[in-house]
Amino acid sequence: MTAVTDKVINIIVENFGLNEQAVKTNKDLETLGVDSIITIEIQLDLEREFGIKIPDGVILPSYTVNDISEYIQNKVCHHGRK
């Protein structure tokens, strides 16, 4: 697991009150019980944590932790080169 993935999991756990062990990187957020309102809260926390802007609708309940981590890694890497 990467540092980005660990931070994504921590943000999900904090926002939804899940046990960290319940959050699997290949499970979609919807399976974990996360709805669209909570994804907005998660998105805002991710933006603060990583210092990036995530367009609305990018973080969806159908995304997995791996999907989100990959998006952030690409965004941070691209943002860092500007």
N, CA, C and O atoms as a Maestro MAE file, in Angstrom:
{
 s_m_m2io_version
 :::
 2.0.0
}

f_m_ct {
 s_m_title
 :::
 protein
 m_atom[328] {
  # First column is atom index #
  i_m_mmod_type
  r_m_x_coord
  r_m_y_coord
  r_m_z_coord
  i_m_residue_number
  s_m_chain_name
  s_m_pdb_residue_name
  s_m_pdb_atom_name
  i_m_atomic_number
  :::
  1 25 0.838 -1.181 0.000 1 A "MET " " N  " 7
  2 3 0.000 0.000 0.000 1 A "MET " " CA " 6
  3 2 0.887 1.250 0.000 1 A "MET " " C  " 6
  4 15 1.937 1.284 0.642 1 A "MET " " O  " 8
  5 25 0.450 2.255 -0.719 2 A "THR " " N  " 7
  6 3 1.211 3.496 -0.790 2 A "THR " " CA " 6
  7 2 0.774 4.460 0.308 2 A "THR " " C  " 6
  8 15 -0.250 4.259 0.961 2 A "THR " " O  " 8
  9 25 1.565 5.503 0.499 3 A "ALA " " N  " 7
  10 3 1.207 6.538 1.472 3 A "ALA " " CA " 6
  11 2 -0.100 7.215 1.075 3 A "ALA " " C  " 6
  12 15 -0.907 7.568 1.935 3 A "ALA " " O  " 8
  13 25 -0.309 7.396 -0.232 4 A "VAL " " N  " 7
  14 3 -1.555 8.005 -0.717 4 A "VAL " " CA " 6
  15 2 -2.737 7.117 -0.353 4 A "VAL " " C  " 6
  16 15 -3.753 7.603 0.146 4 A "VAL " " O  " 8
  17 25 -2.608 5.829 -0.599 5 A "THR " " N  " 7
  18 3 -3.680 4.884 -0.280 5 A "THR " " CA " 6
  19 2 -3.983 4.898 1.215 5 A "THR " " C  " 6
  20 15 -5.147 4.893 1.614 5 A "THR " " O  " 8
  21 25 -2.943 4.916 2.037 6 A "ASP " " N  " 7
  22 3 -3.139 4.974 3.492 6 A "ASP " " CA " 6
  23 2 -3.916 6.224 3.895 6 A "ASP " " C  " 6
  24 15 -4.807 6.156 4.741 6 A "ASP " " O  " 8
  25 25 -3.579 7.366 3.292 7 A "LYS " " N  " 7
  26 3 -4.275 8.615 3.617 7 A "LYS " " CA " 6
  27 2 -5.725 8.575 3.152 7 A "LYS " " C  " 6
  28 15 -6.618 9.057 3.848 7 A "LYS " " O  " 8
  29 25 -5.959 8.000 1.972 8 A "VAL " " N  " 7
  30 3 -7.332 7.874 1.462 8 A "VAL " " CA " 6
  31 2 -8.156 7.017 2.419 8 A "VAL " " C  " 6
  32 15 -9.283 7.376 2.761 8 A "VAL " " O  " 8
  33 25 -7.603 5.898 2.848 9 A "ILE " " N  " 7
  34 3 -8.304 5.022 3.790 9 A "ILE " " CA " 6
  35 2 -8.596 5.766 5.091 9 A "ILE " " C  " 6
  36 15 -9.707 5.684 5.615 9 A "ILE " " O  " 8
  37 25 -7.615 6.483 5.610 10 A "ASN " " N  " 7
  38 3 -7.821 7.230 6.860 10 A "ASN " " CA " 6
  39 2 -8.936 8.253 6.722 10 A "ASN " " C  " 6
  40 15 -9.741 8.419 7.639 10 A "ASN " " O  " 8
  41 25 -8.994 8.941 5.587 11 A "ILE " " N  " 7
  42 3 -10.043 9.937 5.364 11 A "ILE " " CA " 6
  43 2 -11.413 9.270 5.308 11 A "ILE " " C  " 6
  44 15 -12.378 9.792 5.866 11 A "ILE " " O  " 8
  45 25 -11.505 8.128 4.643 12 A "ILE " " N  " 7
  46 3 -12.775 7.401 4.564 12 A "ILE " " CA " 6
  47 2 -13.196 6.930 5.957 12 A "ILE " " C  " 6
  48 15 -14.358 7.068 6.338 12 A "ILE " " O  " 8
  49 25 -12.260 6.383 6.702 13 A "VAL " " N  " 7
  50 3 -12.541 5.900 8.056 13 A "VAL " " CA " 6
  51 2 -13.034 7.051 8.941 13 A "VAL " " C  " 6
  52 15 -14.009 6.899 9.677 13 A "VAL " " O  " 8
  53 25 -12.356 8.200 8.864 14 A "GLU " " N  " 7
  54 3 -12.737 9.350 9.689 14 A "GLU " " CA " 6
  55 2 -14.110 9.896 9.301 14 A "GLU " " C  " 6
  56 15 -14.889 10.276 10.175 14 A "GLU " " O  " 8
  57 25 -14.417 9.941 8.004 15 A "ASN " " N  " 7
  58 3 -15.684 10.500 7.543 15 A "ASN " " CA " 6
  59 2 -16.860 9.574 7.786 15 A "ASN " " C  " 6
  60 15 -17.981 10.032 8.008 15 A "ASN " " O  " 8
  61 25 -16.615 8.293 7.746 16 A "PHE " " N  " 7
  62 3 -17.724 7.357 7.805 16 A "PHE " " CA " 6
  63 2 -17.752 6.527 9.080 16 A "PHE " " C  " 6
  64 15 -18.701 5.783 9.323 16 A "PHE " " O  " 8
  65 25 -16.710 6.657 9.889 17 A "GLY " " N  " 7
  66 3 -16.682 5.926 11.148 17 A "GLY " " CA " 6
  67 2 -16.536 4.425 10.977 17 A "GLY " " C  " 6
  68 15 -16.986 3.651 11.822 17 A "GLY " " O  " 8
  69 25 -15.913 4.016 9.892 18 A "LEU " " N  " 7
  70 3 -15.696 2.593 9.653 18 A "LEU " " CA " 6
  71 2 -14.445 2.114 10.364 18 A "LEU " " C  " 6
  72 15 -13.545 2.896 10.670 18 A "LEU " " O  " 8
  73 25 -14.404 0.830 10.618 19 A "ASN " " N  " 7
  74 3 -13.196 0.197 11.105 19 A "ASN " " CA " 6
  75 2 -12.210 0.157 9.943 19 A "ASN " " C  " 6
  76 15 -12.572 -0.226 8.830 19 A "ASN " " O  " 8
  77 25 -10.982 0.548 10.196 20 A "GLU " " N  " 7
  78 3 -9.967 0.583 9.132 20 A "GLU " " CA " 6
  79 2 -9.818 -0.773 8.441 20 A "GLU " " C  " 6
  80 15 -9.549 -0.828 7.241 20 A "GLU " " O  " 8
  81 25 -9.989 -1.852 9.179 21 A "GLN " " N  " 7
  82 3 -9.858 -3.194 8.603 21 A "GLN " " CA " 6
  83 2 -10.980 -3.509 7.612 21 A "GLN " " C  " 6
  84 15 -10.820 -4.365 6.743 21 A "GLN " " O  " 8
  85 25 -12.120 -2.813 7.743 22 A "ALA " " N  " 7
  86 3 -13.261 -3.046 6.851 22 A "ALA " " CA " 6
  87 2 -13.073 -2.391 5.490 22 A "ALA " " C  " 6
  88 15 -13.735 -2.764 4.522 22 A "ALA " " O  " 8
  89 25 -12.174 -1.417 5.414 23 A "VAL " " N  " 7
  90 3 -11.968 -0.680 4.164 23 A "VAL " " CA " 6
  91 2 -10.910 -1.406 3.339 23 A "VAL " " C  " 6
  92 15 -9.713 -1.320 3.613 23 A "VAL " " O  " 8
  93 25 -11.379 -2.111 2.340 24 A "LYS " " N  " 7
  94 3 -10.485 -2.837 1.431 24 A "LYS " " CA " 6
  95 2 -10.252 -1.987 0.190 24 A "LYS " " C  " 6
  96 15 -11.162 -1.302 -0.278 24 A "LYS " " O  " 8
  97 25 -9.050 -2.032 -0.336 25 A "THR " " N  " 7
  98 3 -8.699 -1.164 -1.463 25 A "THR " " CA " 6
  99 2 -9.454 -1.500 -2.740 25 A "THR " " C  " 6
  100 15 -9.568 -0.654 -3.626 25 A "THR " " O  " 8
  101 25 -9.972 -2.717 -2.851 26 A "ASN " " N  " 7
  102 3 -10.680 -3.111 -4.072 26 A "ASN " " CA " 6
  103 2 -12.204 -3.075 -3.925 26 A "ASN " " C  " 6
  104 15 -12.921 -3.446 -4.855 26 A "ASN " " O  " 8
  105 25 -12.706 -2.631 -2.766 27 A "LYS " " N  " 7
  106 3 -14.157 -2.499 -2.556 27 A "LYS " " CA " 6
  107 2 -14.588 -1.096 -2.944 27 A "LYS " " C  " 6
  108 15 -13.921 -0.116 -2.612 27 A "LYS " " O  " 8
  109 25 -15.720 -1.005 -3.658 28 A "ASP " " N  " 7
  110 3 -16.195 0.335 -3.996 28 A "ASP " " CA " 6
  111 2 -16.830 0.981 -2.767 28 A "ASP " " C  " 6
  112 15 -17.272 0.301 -1.841 28 A "ASP " " O  " 8
  113 25 -16.861 2.297 -2.787 29 A "LEU " " N  " 7
  114 3 -17.375 3.048 -1.639 29 A "LEU " " CA " 6
  115 2 -18.825 2.706 -1.340 29 A "LEU " " C  " 6
  116 15 -19.233 2.650 -0.180 29 A "LEU " " O  " 8
  117 25 -19.597 2.477 -2.390 30 A "GLU " " N  " 7
  118 3 -21.014 2.150 -2.218 30 A "GLU " " CA " 6
  119 2 -21.192 0.870 -1.407 30 A "GLU " " C  " 6
  120 15 -22.079 0.789 -0.558 30 A "GLU " " O  " 8
  121 25 -20.356 -0.123 -1.666 31 A "THR " " N  " 7
  122 3 -20.394 -1.378 -0.920 31 A "THR " " CA " 6
  123 2 -20.127 -1.133 0.562 31 A "THR " " C  " 6
  124 15 -20.648 -1.840 1.424 31 A "THR " " O  " 8
  125 25 -19.306 -0.119 0.844 32 A "LEU " " N  " 7
  126 3 -18.995 0.233 2.232 32 A "LEU " " CA " 6
  127 2 -20.102 1.055 2.883 32 A "LEU " " C  " 6
  128 15 -20.038 1.362 4.074 32 A "LEU " " O  " 8
  129 25 -21.128 1.412 2.086 33 A "GLY " " N  " 7
  130 3 -22.238 2.191 2.613 33 A "GLY " " CA " 6
  131 2 -22.083 3.692 2.438 33 A "GLY " " C  " 6
  132 15 -22.848 4.470 3.008 33 A "GLY " " O  " 8
  133 25 -21.094 4.102 1.653 34 A "VAL " " N  " 7
  134 3 -20.847 5.525 1.420 34 A "VAL " " CA " 6
  135 2 -21.784 6.019 0.327 34 A "VAL " " C  " 6
  136 15 -21.865 5.421 -0.746 34 A "VAL " " O  " 8
  137 25 -22.493 7.116 0.603 35 A "ASP " " N  " 7
  138 3 -23.394 7.684 -0.397 35 A "ASP " " CA " 6
  139 2 -22.776 8.940 -1.014 35 A "ASP " " C  " 6
  140 15 -21.651 9.316 -0.686 35 A "ASP " " O  " 8
  141 25 -23.523 9.577 -1.904 36 A "SER " " N  " 7
  142 3 -22.984 10.719 -2.644 36 A "SER " " CA " 6
  143 2 -22.678 11.911 -1.736 36 A "SER " " C  " 6
  144 15 -21.759 12.679 -2.022 36 A "SER " " O  " 8
  145 25 -23.423 12.076 -0.660 37 A "ILE " " N  " 7
  146 3 -23.150 13.191 0.257 37 A "ILE " " CA " 6
  147 2 -21.833 12.967 0.984 37 A "ILE " " C  " 6
  148 15 -21.043 13.898 1.144 37 A "ILE " " O  " 8
  149 25 -21.597 11.760 1.418 38 A "ILE " " N  " 7
  150 3 -20.341 11.463 2.103 38 A "ILE " " CA " 6
  151 2 -19.173 11.547 1.132 38 A "ILE " " C  " 6
  152 15 -18.071 11.925 1.531 38 A "ILE " " O  " 8
  153 25 -19.391 11.200 -0.144 39 A "THR " " N  " 7
  154 3 -18.295 11.329 -1.115 39 A "THR " " CA " 6
  155 2 -17.874 12.786 -1.261 39 A "THR " " C  " 6
  156 15 -16.700 13.067 -1.503 39 A "THR " " O  " 8
  157 25 -18.810 13.710 -1.118 40 A "ILE " " N  " 7
  158 3 -18.462 15.140 -1.178 40 A "ILE " " CA " 6
  159 2 -17.576 15.504 0.014 40 A "ILE " " C  " 6
  160 15 -16.587 16.220 -0.143 40 A "ILE " " O  " 8
  161 25 -17.925 15.020 1.189 41 A "GLU " " N  " 7
  162 3 -17.105 15.270 2.379 41 A "GLU " " CA " 6
  163 2 -15.713 14.666 2.201 41 A "GLU " " C  " 6
  164 15 -14.710 15.291 2.543 41 A "GLU " " O  " 8
  165 25 -15.662 13.459 1.668 42 A "ILE " " N  " 7
  166 3 -14.383 12.801 1.415 42 A "ILE " " CA " 6
  167 2 -13.578 13.615 0.408 42 A "ILE " " C  " 6
  168 15 -12.380 13.831 0.591 42 A "ILE " " O  " 8
  169 25 -14.239 14.064 -0.652 43 A "GLN " " N  " 7
  170 3 -13.571 14.870 -1.680 43 A "GLN " " CA " 6
  171 2 -12.945 16.127 -1.073 43 A "GLN " " C  " 6
  172 15 -11.794 16.449 -1.369 43 A "GLN " " O  " 8
  173 25 -13.688 16.831 -0.234 44 A "LEU " " N  " 7
  174 3 -13.173 18.054 0.388 44 A "LEU " " CA " 6
  175 2 -11.964 17.762 1.276 44 A "LEU " " C  " 6
  176 15 -10.993 18.518 1.278 44 A "LEU " " O  " 8
  177 25 -12.027 16.675 2.020 45 A "ASP " " N  " 7
  178 3 -10.892 16.292 2.865 45 A "ASP " " CA " 6
  179 2 -9.679 15.899 2.026 45 A "ASP " " C  " 6
  180 15 -8.545 16.218 2.382 45 A "ASP " " O  " 8
  181 25 -9.918 15.208 0.911 46 A "LEU " " N  " 7
  182 3 -8.816 14.839 0.016 46 A "LEU " " CA " 6
  183 2 -8.159 16.088 -0.572 46 A "LEU " " C  " 6
  184 15 -6.935 16.159 -0.677 46 A "LEU " " O  " 8
  185 25 -8.971 17.061 -0.950 47 A "GLU " " N  " 7
  186 3 -8.432 18.314 -1.496 47 A "GLU " " CA " 6
  187 2 -7.542 19.011 -0.469 47 A "GLU " " C  " 6
  188 15 -6.459 19.492 -0.801 47 A "GLU " " O  " 8
  189 25 -8.004 19.062 0.774 48 A "ARG " " N  " 7
  190 3 -7.208 19.695 1.837 48 A "ARG " " CA " 6
  191 2 -5.930 18.907 2.110 48 A "ARG " " C  " 6
  192 15 -4.851 19.484 2.244 48 A "ARG " " O  " 8
  193 25 -6.060 17.606 2.188 49 A "GLU " " N  " 7
  194 3 -4.911 16.754 2.525 49 A "GLU " " CA " 6
  195 2 -3.811 16.826 1.467 49 A "GLU " " C  " 6
  196 15 -2.626 16.891 1.797 49 A "GLU " " O  " 8
  197 25 -4.209 16.815 0.199 50 A "PHE " " N  " 7
  198 3 -3.221 16.730 -0.875 50 A "PHE " " CA " 6
  199 2 -2.973 18.061 -1.581 50 A "PHE " " C  " 6
  200 15 -2.127 18.135 -2.472 50 A "PHE " " O  " 8
  201 25 -3.694 19.106 -1.198 51 A "GLY " " N  " 7
  202 3 -3.481 20.419 -1.797 51 A "GLY " " CA " 6
  203 2 -3.827 20.485 -3.271 51 A "GLY " " C  " 6
  204 15 -3.160 21.170 -4.046 51 A "GLY " " O  " 8
  205 25 -4.879 19.764 -3.656 52 A "ILE " " N  " 7
  206 3 -5.307 19.733 -5.057 52 A "ILE " " CA " 6
  207 2 -6.785 20.079 -5.143 52 A "ILE " " C  " 6
  208 15 -7.500 20.051 -4.141 52 A "ILE " " O  " 8
  209 25 -7.230 20.403 -6.339 53 A "LYS " " N  " 7
  210 3 -8.658 20.629 -6.606 53 A "LYS " " CA " 6
  211 2 -9.177 19.411 -7.352 53 A "LYS " " C  " 6
  212 15 -8.626 19.022 -8.382 53 A "LYS " " O  " 8
  213 25 -10.231 18.817 -6.831 54 A "ILE " " N  " 7
  214 3 -10.873 17.674 -7.473 54 A "ILE " " CA " 6
  215 2 -12.216 18.151 -8.001 54 A "ILE " " C  " 6
  216 15 -13.067 18.573 -7.218 54 A "ILE " " O  " 8
  217 25 -12.425 18.094 -9.308 55 A "PRO " " N  " 7
  218 3 -13.707 18.552 -9.865 55 A "PRO " " CA " 6
  219 2 -14.881 17.753 -9.289 55 A "PRO " " C  " 6
  220 15 -14.760 16.563 -8.999 55 A "PRO " " O  " 8
  221 25 -16.012 18.434 -9.133 56 A "ASP " " N  " 7
  222 3 -17.216 17.759 -8.652 56 A "ASP " " CA " 6
  223 2 -17.560 16.593 -9.567 56 A "ASP " " C  " 6
  224 15 -17.436 16.691 -10.788 56 A "ASP " " O  " 8
  225 25 -17.988 15.496 -8.971 57 A "GLY " " N  " 7
  226 3 -18.390 14.325 -9.740 57 A "GLY " " CA " 6
  227 2 -17.263 13.370 -10.073 57 A "GLY " " C  " 6
  228 15 -17.493 12.339 -10.706 57 A "GLY " " O  " 8
  229 25 -16.043 13.698 -9.656 58 A "VAL " " N  " 7
  230 3 -14.914 12.805 -9.944 58 A "VAL " " CA " 6
  231 2 -14.872 11.647 -8.955 58 A "VAL " " C  " 6
  232 15 -14.602 10.510 -9.340 58 A "VAL " " O  " 8
  233 25 -15.137 11.929 -7.691 59 A "ILE " " N  " 7
  234 3 -15.162 10.884 -6.667 59 A "ILE " " CA " 6
  235 2 -16.602 10.386 -6.559 59 A "ILE " " C  " 6
  236 15 -17.481 11.090 -6.062 59 A "ILE " " O  " 8
  237 25 -16.825 9.175 -7.027 60 A "LEU " " N  " 7
  238 3 -18.168 8.597 -7.066 60 A "LEU " " CA " 6
  239 2 -18.277 7.414 -6.109 60 A "LEU " " C  " 6
  240 15 -17.269 6.776 -5.806 60 A "LEU " " O  " 8
  241 25 -19.485 7.109 -5.626 61 A "PRO " " N  " 7
  242 3 -19.661 5.949 -4.755 61 A "PRO " " CA " 6
  243 2 -19.236 4.631 -5.407 61 A "PRO " " C  " 6
  244 15 -18.948 3.660 -4.707 61 A "PRO " " O  " 8
  245 25 -19.194 4.591 -6.731 62 A "SER " " N  " 7
  246 3 -18.804 3.355 -7.424 62 A "SER " " CA " 6
  247 2 -17.283 3.178 -7.494 62 A "SER " " C  " 6
  248 15 -16.808 2.141 -7.958 62 A "SER " " O  " 8
  249 25 -16.521 4.163 -7.047 63 A "TYR " " N  " 7
  250 3 -15.056 4.090 -7.083 63 A "TYR " " CA " 6
  251 2 -14.523 3.297 -5.898 63 A "TYR " " C  " 6
  252 15 -15.103 3.300 -4.812 63 A "TYR " " O  " 8
  253 25 -13.415 2.624 -6.133 64 A "THR " " N  " 7
  254 3 -12.719 1.917 -5.062 64 A "THR " " CA " 6
  255 2 -11.644 2.829 -4.478 64 A "THR " " C  " 6
  256 15 -11.331 3.879 -5.040 64 A "THR " " O  " 8
  257 25 -11.094 2.419 -3.358 65 A "VAL " " N  " 7
  258 3 -9.965 3.145 -2.773 65 A "VAL " " CA " 6
  259 2 -8.824 3.195 -3.779 65 A "VAL " " C  " 6
  260 15 -8.159 4.223 -3.912 65 A "VAL " " O  " 8
  261 25 -8.592 2.097 -4.487 66 A "ASN " " N  " 7
  262 3 -7.534 2.077 -5.506 66 A "ASN " " CA " 6
  263 2 -7.796 3.101 -6.601 66 A "ASN " " C  " 6
  264 15 -6.870 3.786 -7.037 66 A "ASN " " O  " 8
  265 25 -9.047 3.218 -7.054 67 A "ASP " " N  " 7
  266 3 -9.394 4.211 -8.083 67 A "ASP " " CA " 6
  267 2 -9.067 5.619 -7.601 67 A "ASP " " C  " 6
  268 15 -8.460 6.410 -8.323 67 A "ASP " " O  " 8
  269 25 -9.471 5.917 -6.388 68 A "ILE " " N  " 7
  270 3 -9.257 7.252 -5.826 68 A "ILE " " CA " 6
  271 2 -7.765 7.523 -5.639 68 A "ILE " " C  " 6
  272 15 -7.281 8.606 -5.966 68 A "ILE " " O  " 8
  273 25 -7.050 6.549 -5.119 69 A "SER " " N  " 7
  274 3 -5.607 6.699 -4.906 69 A "SER " " CA " 6
  275 2 -4.879 6.941 -6.218 69 A "SER " " C  " 6
  276 15 -3.997 7.796 -6.299 69 A "SER " " O  " 8
  277 25 -5.247 6.189 -7.238 70 A "GLU " " N  " 7
  278 3 -4.618 6.350 -8.551 70 A "GLU " " CA " 6
  279 2 -4.898 7.743 -9.114 70 A "GLU " " C  " 6
  280 15 -3.999 8.389 -9.654 70 A "GLU " " O  " 8
  281 25 -6.142 8.205 -8.988 71 A "TYR " " N  " 7
  282 3 -6.495 9.545 -9.464 71 A "TYR " " CA " 6
  283 2 -5.641 10.597 -8.750 71 A "TYR " " C  " 6
  284 15 -5.088 11.494 -9.387 71 A "TYR " " O  " 8
  285 25 -5.540 10.479 -7.427 72 A "ILE " " N  " 7
  286 3 -4.791 11.464 -6.648 72 A "ILE " " CA " 6
  287 2 -3.308 11.417 -7.001 72 A "ILE " " C  " 6
  288 15 -2.678 12.463 -7.158 72 A "ILE " " O  " 8
  289 25 -2.747 10.224 -7.126 73 A "GLN " " N  " 7
  290 3 -1.333 10.114 -7.485 73 A "GLN " " CA " 6
  291 2 -1.062 10.783 -8.827 73 A "GLN " " C  " 6
  292 15 -0.071 11.497 -8.980 73 A "GLN " " O  " 8
  293 25 -1.936 10.556 -9.794 74 A "ASN " " N  " 7
  294 3 -1.774 11.195 -11.104 74 A "ASN " " CA " 6
  295 2 -1.929 12.706 -11.001 74 A "ASN " " C  " 6
  296 15 -1.168 13.453 -11.616 74 A "ASN " " O  " 8
  297 25 -2.899 13.153 -10.236 75 A "LYS " " N  " 7
  298 3 -3.173 14.587 -10.084 75 A "LYS " " CA " 6
  299 2 -2.015 15.277 -9.361 75 A "LYS " " C  " 6
  300 15 -1.574 16.347 -9.783 75 A "LYS " " O  " 8
  301 25 -1.523 14.681 -8.285 76 A "VAL " " N  " 7
  302 3 -0.421 15.267 -7.521 76 A "VAL " " CA " 6
  303 2 0.846 15.302 -8.371 76 A "VAL " " C  " 6
  304 15 1.571 16.297 -8.371 76 A "VAL " " O  " 8
  305 25 1.105 14.233 -9.084 77 A "CYS " " N  " 7
  306 3 2.291 14.166 -9.945 77 A "CYS " " CA " 6
  307 2 2.200 15.233 -11.035 77 A "CYS " " C  " 6
  308 15 3.177 15.935 -11.296 77 A "CYS " " O  " 8
  309 25 1.046 15.359 -11.667 78 A "HIS " " N  " 7
  310 3 0.838 16.346 -12.732 78 A "HIS " " CA " 6
  311 2 0.885 17.758 -12.158 78 A "HIS " " C  " 6
  312 15 1.488 18.650 -12.755 78 A "HIS " " O  " 8
  313 25 0.253 17.966 -11.008 79 A "HIS " " N  " 7
  314 3 0.204 19.281 -10.357 79 A "HIS " " CA " 6
  315 2 1.613 19.724 -9.955 79 A "HIS " " C  " 6
  316 15 1.953 20.904 -10.044 79 A "HIS " " O  " 8
  317 25 2.419 18.772 -9.517 80 A "GLY " " N  " 7
  318 3 3.778 19.086 -9.083 80 A "GLY " " CA " 6
  319 2 4.686 19.530 -10.209 80 A "GLY " " C  " 6
  320 15 5.686 20.205 -9.965 80 A "GLY " " O  " 8
  321 25 4.359 19.166 -11.438 81 A "ARG " " N  " 7
  322 3 5.188 19.524 -12.585 81 A "ARG " " CA " 6
  323 2 4.858 20.889 -13.155 81 A "ARG " " C  " 6
  324 15 5.600 21.404 -13.991 81 A "ARG " " O  " 8
  325 25 3.759 21.485 -12.719 82 A "LYS " " N  " 7
  326 3 3.369 22.795 -13.260 82 A "LYS " " CA " 6
  327 2 4.265 23.888 -12.759 82 A "LYS " " C  " 6
  328 15 4.077 25.052 -13.115 82 A "LYS " " O  " 8
  :::
 }
 m_bond[327] {
  # First column is bond index #
  i_m_from
  i_m_to
  i_m_order
  :::
  1 1 2 1
  2 2 3 1
  3 3 4 2
  4 3 5 1
  5 5 6 1
  6 6 7 1
  7 7 8 2
  8 7 9 1
  9 9 10 1
  10 10 11 1
  11 11 12 2
  12 11 13 1
  13 13 14 1
  14 14 15 1
  15 15 16 2
  16 15 17 1
  17 17 18 1
  18 18 19 1
  19 19 20 2
  20 19 21 1
  21 21 22 1
  22 22 23 1
  23 23 24 2
  24 23 25 1
  25 25 26 1
  26 26 27 1
  27 27 28 2
  28 27 29 1
  29 29 30 1
  30 30 31 1
  31 31 32 2
  32 31 33 1
  33 33 34 1
  34 34 35 1
  35 35 36 2
  36 35 37 1
  37 37 38 1
  38 38 39 1
  39 39 40 2
  40 39 41 1
  41 41 42 1
  42 42 43 1
  43 43 44 2
  44 43 45 1
  45 45 46 1
  46 46 47 1
  47 47 48 2
  48 47 49 1
  49 49 50 1
  50 50 51 1
  51 51 52 2
  52 51 53 1
  53 53 54 1
  54 54 55 1
  55 55 56 2
  56 55 57 1
  57 57 58 1
  58 58 59 1
  59 59 60 2
  60 59 61 1
  61 61 62 1
  62 62 63 1
  63 63 64 2
  64 63 65 1
  65 65 66 1
  66 66 67 1
  67 67 68 2
  68 67 69 1
  69 69 70 1
  70 70 71 1
  71 71 72 2
  72 71 73 1
  73 73 74 1
  74 74 75 1
  75 75 76 2
  76 75 77 1
  77 77 78 1
  78 78 79 1
  79 79 80 2
  80 79 81 1
  81 81 82 1
  82 82 83 1
  83 83 84 2
  84 83 85 1
  85 85 86 1
  86 86 87 1
  87 87 88 2
  88 87 89 1
  89 89 90 1
  90 90 91 1
  91 91 92 2
  92 91 93 1
  93 93 94 1
  94 94 95 1
  95 95 96 2
  96 95 97 1
  97 97 98 1
  98 98 99 1
  99 99 100 2
  100 99 101 1
  101 101 102 1
  102 102 103 1
  103 103 104 2
  104 103 105 1
  105 105 106 1
  106 106 107 1
  107 107 108 2
  108 107 109 1
  109 109 110 1
  110 110 111 1
  111 111 112 2
  112 111 113 1
  113 113 114 1
  114 114 115 1
  115 115 116 2
  116 115 117 1
  117 117 118 1
  118 118 119 1
  119 119 120 2
  120 119 121 1
  121 121 122 1
  122 122 123 1
  123 123 124 2
  124 123 125 1
  125 125 126 1
  126 126 127 1
  127 127 128 2
  128 127 129 1
  129 129 130 1
  130 130 131 1
  131 131 132 2
  132 131 133 1
  133 133 134 1
  134 134 135 1
  135 135 136 2
  136 135 137 1
  137 137 138 1
  138 138 139 1
  139 139 140 2
  140 139 141 1
  141 141 142 1
  142 142 143 1
  143 143 144 2
  144 143 145 1
  145 145 146 1
  146 146 147 1
  147 147 148 2
  148 147 149 1
  149 149 150 1
  150 150 151 1
  151 151 152 2
  152 151 153 1
  153 153 154 1
  154 154 155 1
  155 155 156 2
  156 155 157 1
  157 157 158 1
  158 158 159 1
  159 159 160 2
  160 159 161 1
  161 161 162 1
  162 162 163 1
  163 163 164 2
  164 163 165 1
  165 165 166 1
  166 166 167 1
  167 167 168 2
  168 167 169 1
  169 169 170 1
  170 170 171 1
  171 171 172 2
  172 171 173 1
  173 173 174 1
  174 174 175 1
  175 175 176 2
  176 175 177 1
  177 177 178 1
  178 178 179 1
  179 179 180 2
  180 179 181 1
  181 181 182 1
  182 182 183 1
  183 183 184 2
  184 183 185 1
  185 185 186 1
  186 186 187 1
  187 187 188 2
  188 187 189 1
  189 189 190 1
  190 190 191 1
  191 191 192 2
  192 191 193 1
  193 193 194 1
  194 194 195 1
  195 195 196 2
  196 195 197 1
  197 197 198 1
  198 198 199 1
  199 199 200 2
  200 199 201 1
  201 201 202 1
  202 202 203 1
  203 203 204 2
  204 203 205 1
  205 205 206 1
  206 206 207 1
  207 207 208 2
  208 207 209 1
  209 209 210 1
  210 210 211 1
  211 211 212 2
  212 211 213 1
  213 213 214 1
  214 214 215 1
  215 215 216 2
  216 215 217 1
  217 217 218 1
  218 218 219 1
  219 219 220 2
  220 219 221 1
  221 221 222 1
  222 222 223 1
  223 223 224 2
  224 223 225 1
  225 225 226 1
  226 226 227 1
  227 227 228 2
  228 227 229 1
  229 229 230 1
  230 230 231 1
  231 231 232 2
  232 231 233 1
  233 233 234 1
  234 234 235 1
  235 235 236 2
  236 235 237 1
  237 237 238 1
  238 238 239 1
  239 239 240 2
  240 239 241 1
  241 241 242 1
  242 242 243 1
  243 243 244 2
  244 243 245 1
  245 245 246 1
  246 246 247 1
  247 247 248 2
  248 247 249 1
  249 249 250 1
  250 250 251 1
  251 251 252 2
  252 251 253 1
  253 253 254 1
  254 254 255 1
  255 255 256 2
  256 255 257 1
  257 257 258 1
  258 258 259 1
  259 259 260 2
  260 259 261 1
  261 261 262 1
  262 262 263 1
  263 263 264 2
  264 263 265 1
  265 265 266 1
  266 266 267 1
  267 267 268 2
  268 267 269 1
  269 269 270 1
  270 270 271 1
  271 271 272 2
  272 271 273 1
  273 273 274 1
  274 274 275 1
  275 275 276 2
  276 275 277 1
  277 277 278 1
  278 278 279 1
  279 279 280 2
  280 279 281 1
  281 281 282 1
  282 282 283 1
  283 283 284 2
  284 283 285 1
  285 285 286 1
  286 286 287 1
  287 287 288 2
  288 287 289 1
  289 289 290 1
  290 290 291 1
  291 291 292 2
  292 291 293 1
  293 293 294 1
  294 294 295 1
  295 295 296 2
  296 295 297 1
  297 297 298 1
  298 298 299 1
  299 299 300 2
  300 299 301 1
  301 301 302 1
  302 302 303 1
  303 303 304 2
  304 303 305 1
  305 305 306 1
  306 306 307 1
  307 307 308 2
  308 307 309 1
  309 309 310 1
  310 310 311 1
  311 311 312 2
  312 311 313 1
  313 313 314 1
  314 314 315 1
  315 315 316 2
  316 315 317 1
  317 317 318 1
  318 318 319 1
  319 319 320 2
  320 319 321 1
  321 321 322 1
  322 322 323 1
  323 323 324 2
  324 323 325 1
  325 325 326 1
  326 326 327 1
  327 327 328 2
  :::
 }
}
